[in-house]
Amino acid sequence: MTARDPFATLRARMDALGFRPSSGLGQNFLLDPSLHRFLADQAAPTAADTVVEIGVGLGFLTRELAARAGRVVAVEIDGRLLQLAREDLAAASTVEWVHGDALDGPGRSLHPAIAAAAPAAVGGRVLLVANLPYAVSGPLLAEVCALPQLPARCVLLVQKELAQRVAAPAGAPDYGGLGALLQALFVPRLLRDVSPQVFRPRPKVVSAVLELALRPAGPLAARSASDRRSFAVFVRQLFQQRRKALRTTLPAALAAAGLPAVAWPDDVLQGRAERASGDTIAAWWARAVAGAAGTARP
């Protein structure tokens, strides 16, 4: 591949296409090449791996990923940006370009090209690496949990506040439904902060690099995508009234997930969702699923 054009040159090409960055689409371009390399290095793709990149932008990160991975599924909602990235990376034969909204699947699930991602070779992994638009980061991360094949690792540039919520332990002020959901599947880790100064346009908040490492022996790792979606519904309903006693919230959460009523011990019913870890909540959900399966037996 040829060397990357200076941003001033790319800006002139964007102007020629009538492009203006959209705050609604989270179009803040990460310009620091060392950070592009950092994101790719933390994901550490190999020739056997497929990397899904959401929000290609001008293709700066795509360039780093294409040099390492066997396949890159590069998703971009803005056709003008995708055109520029494709022109600059025309020699990158391992990149599959996808023009579309990452949340363009049925019911605002992930785009079919993301859902269909599979390893590039036997023994490979699926990885997710992205500079995520702030506005859709939460919904998108929730949908990752329902993918047919869970990513072995996600390395994501997100708003620092979101990263802190995802990594917060049970009982912490920042802990919520998204953290509980993701922690039942992944081990979250904040790798570094990223200043607004390295973006154009500059966002008004600090960003952070968030790593999510799959828990192969976690309580939901072996479950089907439909099971994990049921669990996500259960968690979301539980945390709508996170400070209320589970005596009140558990029945509503089970009903929302289409699961039968379950008899719970008093120590559970007196607790609150905000104090329960992702694994504990997964155990409650699994107990109800087992009860439903038992009821269905002839």
C-alpha positions as CSV (number, residue, x, y, z in Angstrom):
1,M,0.0,0.0,0.0
2,T,1.1,3.6,-0.6
3,A,1.8,5.9,2.2
4,R,-1.1,7.7,3.9
5,D,-1.9,11.1,2.5
6,P,-1.6,14.1,4.9
7,F,-4.9,15.1,6.5
8,A,-4.8,18.4,4.7
9,T,-4.9,16.6,1.4
10,L,-7.7,14.3,2.6
11,R,-9.6,17.4,3.9
12,A,-9.4,18.9,0.4
13,R,-10.8,15.7,-1.1
14,M,-13.6,15.7,1.4
15,D,-14.4,19.3,0.6
16,A,-14.6,18.3,-3.1
17,L,-17.2,15.7,-2.3
18,G,-19.2,18.2,-0.3
19,F,-18.5,16.4,3.0
20,R,-18.8,18.1,6.4
21,P,-18.3,16.1,9.6
22,S,-21.6,15.2,11.3
23,S,-21.8,15.3,15.1
24,G,-24.9,13.1,14.9
25,L,-22.9,10.4,13.2
26,G,-19.9,10.9,15.6
27,Q,-17.5,11.7,12.8
28,N,-14.5,12.7,14.8
29,F,-11.4,11.5,12.9
30,L,-8.5,10.1,15.0
31,L,-5.4,11.5,13.4
32,D,-2.5,10.2,15.6
33,P,-0.8,7.3,13.7
34,S,0.6,6.0,16.9
35,L,-2.9,5.4,18.3
36,H,-4.0,3.6,15.1
37,R,-1.0,1.3,15.6
38,F,-1.8,1.0,19.4
39,L,-5.4,-0.2,18.6
40,A,-4.2,-2.7,16.1
41,D,-1.4,-3.9,18.3
42,Q,-3.7,-4.5,21.2
43,A,-6.1,-6.5,19.1
44,A,-3.1,-8.4,17.7
45,P,-4.8,-10.0,14.7
46,T,-3.0,-12.8,12.7
47,A,-3.4,-14.0,9.2
48,A,-6.0,-16.5,10.5
49,D,-8.2,-13.9,12.0
50,T,-11.1,-11.7,10.8
51,V,-11.3,-8.2,12.1
52,V,-14.6,-6.3,12.0
53,E,-14.1,-2.5,12.0
54,I,-17.1,-0.4,12.6
55,G,-16.8,3.3,11.5
56,V,-14.0,3.2,8.9
57,G,-13.9,6.9,8.5
58,L,-10.9,7.7,6.2
59,G,-9.4,4.3,6.6
60,F,-6.5,5.1,8.9
61,L,-7.1,2.3,11.3
62,T,-8.2,0.0,8.4
63,R,-4.7,0.4,7.0
64,E,-3.1,-0.9,10.1
65,L,-5.6,-3.8,10.5
66,A,-5.2,-4.9,6.8
67,A,-1.5,-5.2,7.3
68,R,-2.0,-7.7,10.1
69,A,-5.3,-9.6,9.6
70,G,-6.3,-12.3,7.1
71,R,-9.6,-10.5,6.5
72,V,-11.1,-7.1,7.5
73,V,-14.8,-6.4,7.3
74,A,-14.8,-2.6,7.2
75,V,-18.2,-1.0,7.8
76,E,-18.9,2.7,7.1
77,I,-22.3,4.5,7.0
78,D,-21.1,7.5,5.0
79,G,-20.6,6.6,1.3
80,R,-18.3,9.6,0.7
81,L,-15.9,8.5,3.4
82,L,-16.0,4.9,2.2
83,Q,-15.1,6.1,-1.3
84,L,-12.0,7.9,0.0
85,A,-10.9,5.0,2.1
86,R,-11.4,2.5,-0.8
87,E,-9.3,4.7,-3.1
88,D,-6.5,5.0,-0.6
89,L,-6.5,1.3,0.2
90,A,-7.2,0.0,-3.3
91,A,-4.3,-2.4,-2.9
92,A,-5.6,-4.0,0.3
93,S,-7.1,-7.2,-1.1
94,T,-8.1,-8.5,2.3
95,V,-10.6,-5.7,3.0
96,E,-14.3,-6.3,2.5
97,W,-15.9,-2.9,2.3
98,V,-19.5,-2.6,3.6
99,H,-21.5,0.6,3.1
100,G,-24.2,0.7,5.7
101,D,-25.3,1.4,9.2
102,A,-23.7,-1.0,11.7
103,L,-27.1,-1.3,13.4
104,D,-28.9,-2.1,10.2
105,G,-30.0,-5.6,11.0
106,P,-33.5,-6.7,12.0
107,G,-34.8,-4.7,14.9
108,R,-31.7,-2.5,15.0
109,S,-29.4,-5.6,15.5
110,L,-26.0,-5.6,13.9
111,H,-25.6,-5.4,10.2
112,P,-25.8,-8.9,8.5
113,A,-22.2,-8.6,7.3
114,I,-21.1,-8.2,10.9
115,A,-23.3,-11.1,12.1
116,A,-21.8,-13.3,9.4
117,A,-18.2,-12.6,10.2
118,A,-16.2,-15.8,10.7
119,P,-12.5,-16.5,11.1
120,A,-10.3,-16.1,8.0
121,A,-8.8,-19.6,8.5
122,V,-9.2,-22.7,10.6
123,G,-8.2,-21.9,14.1
124,G,-8.6,-18.2,13.7
125,R,-10.7,-15.7,15.6
126,V,-13.2,-12.9,15.1
127,L,-12.0,-9.6,16.5
128,L,-13.8,-6.3,16.8
129,V,-11.7,-3.1,16.5
130,A,-13.2,0.4,16.2
131,N,-13.3,4.1,16.9
132,L,-17.0,3.9,17.8
133,P,-19.4,6.9,17.3
134,Y,-20.4,8.0,20.8
135,A,-24.1,8.1,20.0
136,V,-24.4,4.4,19.2
137,S,-21.7,2.9,21.4
138,G,-24.0,1.6,24.1
139,P,-26.6,0.0,21.8
140,L,-23.9,-1.4,19.6
141,L,-22.0,-3.0,22.5
142,A,-25.3,-4.6,23.8
143,E,-25.8,-6.1,20.3
144,V,-22.3,-7.5,20.2
145,C,-23.5,-9.9,23.0
146,A,-26.0,-11.4,20.7
147,L,-23.7,-12.2,17.7
148,P,-23.7,-15.8,16.5
149,Q,-19.9,-15.9,17.0
150,L,-18.7,-13.7,19.9
151,P,-15.5,-11.8,19.2
152,A,-12.5,-13.2,21.0
153,R,-11.4,-9.6,21.7
154,C,-12.8,-6.2,21.2
155,V,-10.5,-3.1,21.2
156,L,-12.7,0.0,21.1
157,L,-12.1,3.7,21.3
158,V,-15.2,5.1,23.2
159,Q,-16.2,7.9,25.4
160,K,-14.3,7.5,28.7
161,E,-17.5,7.7,30.7
162,L,-18.9,4.7,28.8
163,A,-15.7,2.7,29.3
164,Q,-15.9,3.4,33.0
165,R,-19.5,2.2,33.2
166,V,-18.7,-1.0,31.3
167,A,-15.8,-1.8,33.6
168,A,-17.4,-0.8,36.9
169,P,-17.9,-3.6,39.5
170,A,-21.2,-4.4,41.0
171,G,-22.3,-1.9,43.6
172,A,-20.2,0.9,42.2
173,P,-22.0,4.1,41.3
174,D,-21.2,3.7,37.6
175,Y,-22.4,0.0,37.4
176,G,-25.5,-0.6,35.3
177,G,-27.2,-3.0,33.0
178,L,-24.7,-2.7,30.1
179,G,-21.8,-3.4,32.5
180,A,-23.6,-6.5,33.9
181,L,-24.4,-7.8,30.5
182,L,-20.9,-7.4,29.1
183,Q,-19.2,-8.7,32.2
184,A,-21.1,-11.9,32.0
185,L,-19.4,-12.5,28.7
186,F,-16.1,-10.5,28.7
187,V,-13.4,-9.2,31.0
188,P,-13.3,-5.4,30.5
189,R,-10.2,-3.3,30.9
190,L,-9.4,0.3,30.3
191,L,-6.1,0.5,28.4
192,R,-5.5,4.2,28.2
193,D,-7.1,7.6,28.0
194,V,-7.2,9.6,24.7
195,S,-7.2,13.3,24.6
196,P,-9.7,15.3,22.4
197,Q,-6.6,17.0,20.9
198,V,-5.9,14.1,18.6
199,F,-9.3,14.2,16.9
200,R,-10.6,16.5,14.1
201,P,-13.2,17.8,14.8
202,R,-12.3,17.7,18.5
203,P,-14.9,16.1,20.7
204,K,-15.9,17.8,24.0
205,V,-15.1,14.8,26.1
206,V,-12.1,12.5,26.9
207,S,-12.1,9.1,25.2
208,A,-10.6,5.8,26.3
209,V,-9.4,2.6,24.8
210,L,-11.6,-0.2,26.1
211,E,-10.6,-3.9,25.8
212,L,-13.2,-6.7,26.1
213,A,-11.6,-10.1,26.3
214,L,-14.0,-13.0,25.9
215,R,-14.5,-15.3,28.9
216,P,-14.4,-18.8,27.2
217,A,-15.5,-20.4,30.5
218,G,-18.0,-17.6,31.4
219,P,-21.6,-18.4,32.3
220,L,-22.9,-17.5,28.9
221,A,-20.1,-18.4,26.5
222,A,-21.6,-21.7,25.4
223,R,-25.1,-20.3,25.1
224,S,-26.8,-19.7,21.7
225,A,-27.2,-16.2,20.3
226,S,-30.9,-16.3,21.0
227,D,-30.2,-17.3,24.6
228,R,-27.8,-14.4,25.0
229,R,-30.4,-12.0,23.6
230,S,-33.0,-13.3,26.1
231,F,-30.4,-12.7,28.8
232,A,-29.9,-9.1,27.5
233,V,-33.7,-8.5,27.8
234,F,-33.7,-9.9,31.3
235,V,-30.8,-7.6,32.4
236,R,-32.3,-4.5,30.7
237,Q,-35.6,-5.0,32.5
238,L,-33.9,-5.6,35.9
239,F,-32.0,-2.4,35.7
240,Q,-34.9,-0.3,34.8
241,Q,-35.6,-0.2,38.5
242,R,-32.1,-1.0,39.7
243,R,-32.6,0.3,43.3
244,K,-35.8,-1.6,44.0
245,A,-35.9,-4.9,45.8
246,L,-35.7,-7.9,43.5
247,R,-38.9,-9.1,45.0
248,T,-40.5,-6.5,42.7
249,T,-38.1,-6.5,39.7
250,L,-37.3,-10.2,39.2
251,P,-40.9,-11.2,38.1
252,A,-41.1,-8.3,35.6
253,A,-37.7,-9.2,34.2
254,L,-38.6,-12.9,33.8
255,A,-41.8,-11.9,32.1
256,A,-40.0,-9.5,29.7
257,A,-37.7,-12.4,28.7
258,G,-40.6,-14.8,28.2
259,L,-39.5,-16.9,31.2
260,P,-41.8,-18.5,33.9
261,A,-42.0,-17.4,37.5
262,V,-39.5,-18.9,39.8
263,A,-39.5,-19.3,43.6
264,W,-36.5,-17.4,45.0
265,P,-35.0,-17.5,48.5
266,D,-35.4,-14.5,50.7
267,D,-31.8,-13.4,50.5
268,V,-32.2,-13.0,46.7
269,L,-35.6,-11.2,47.0
270,Q,-34.3,-8.7,49.5
271,G,-31.4,-7.7,47.2
272,R,-31.1,-5.2,44.4
273,A,-29.9,-5.6,40.8
274,E,-27.3,-2.9,41.2
275,R,-25.5,-5.0,43.9
276,A,-25.4,-8.2,41.8
277,S,-22.5,-9.2,39.5
278,G,-23.0,-10.2,35.9
279,D,-22.4,-13.8,36.8
280,T,-25.0,-13.7,39.6
281,I,-27.6,-12.3,37.3
282,A,-26.7,-14.9,34.7
283,A,-27.2,-17.6,37.3
284,W,-30.7,-16.2,38.0
285,W,-31.5,-16.2,34.3
286,A,-30.2,-19.7,33.9
287,R,-32.3,-21.0,36.7
288,A,-35.4,-19.6,35.1
289,V,-34.4,-21.1,31.7
290,A,-33.9,-24.5,33.3
291,G,-37.3,-24.2,34.9
292,A,-38.9,-23.4,31.6
293,A,-37.2,-26.4,30.0
294,G,-38.5,-28.6,32.8
295,T,-42.0,-27.3,32.3
296,A,-41.8,-28.1,28.6
297,R,-40.9,-31.7,29.1
298,P,-43.8,-34.2,28.4
